[in-house]
Amino acid sequence: MKIIHDCFGQAVRWTDERMAHVLQHQEMADMETEVEHTLQSPAEVRVSRSDSTVQLFYEY
């Protein structure tokens, strides 16, 4: 498990299981470093429409 601090200074627990789940998506292959960077410095952060407690971090 790795702790990453997001752009708001919140600690994010980034487990091997979670990383494996994200990397299952073909478009995310070999993007471990980019995922961390996006959490730390996103272009945009939105609140999920289906769960107001979830933040979605975007980098284009």
C-alpha positions in Angstrom: 0.0 0.0 0.0 1.1 3.5 -0.8 -0.1 6.8 0.6 -0.5 9.6 -1.9 -1.5 13.1 -0.9 -4.0 14.6 -3.3 -4.2 18.2 -4.4 -6.3 19.0 -1.3 -3.7 17.5 1.0 -5.9 14.5 1.8 -4.1 11.1 2.3 -5.2 8.6 -0.3 -4.6 4.9 0.4 -3.4 3.4 -2.9 -3.4 -0.3 -2.5 -2.0 -2.9 -4.9 -5.5 -4.2 -5.3 -6.9 -0.8 -6.3 -4.0 -0.2 -8.7 -4.6 -3.6 -10.3 -8.3 -2.8 -10.7 -7.5 0.5 -12.5 -4.9 -1.0 -14.7 -7.3 -3.7 -15.9 -8.8 -1.0 -18.2 -6.9 -1.2 -21.4 -6.5 2.6 -21.7 -4.8 2.7 -18.3 -2.0 0.2 -19.1 1.4 1.4 -17.8 -0.1 4.5 -16.3 0.8 4.1 -12.6 2.9 7.3 -12.5 0.2 9.3 -14.4 -2.5 8.2 -11.9 -0.4 9.5 -9.0 0.3 12.8 -10.8 -3.4 13.3 -11.6 -4.3 12.9 -7.9 -1.6 15.4 -6.9 -2.2 17.9 -9.8 -5.4 17.4 -11.7 -6.7 19.6 -14.5 -10.2 19.3 -12.9 -11.9 17.7 -9.9 -15.7 16.9 -10.0 -18.1 15.5 -7.5 -19.7 12.2 -8.7 -23.3 12.5 -9.7 -24.1 9.1 -8.2 -22.2 9.5 -4.9 -21.7 13.0 -3.5 -18.9 11.7 -1.3 -16.8 10.7 -4.3 -14.4 13.0 -6.1 -13.3 12.4 -9.7 -9.9 13.6 -10.7 -9.2 14.4 -14.3 -6.2 15.1 -16.5 -6.5 15.6 -20.2 
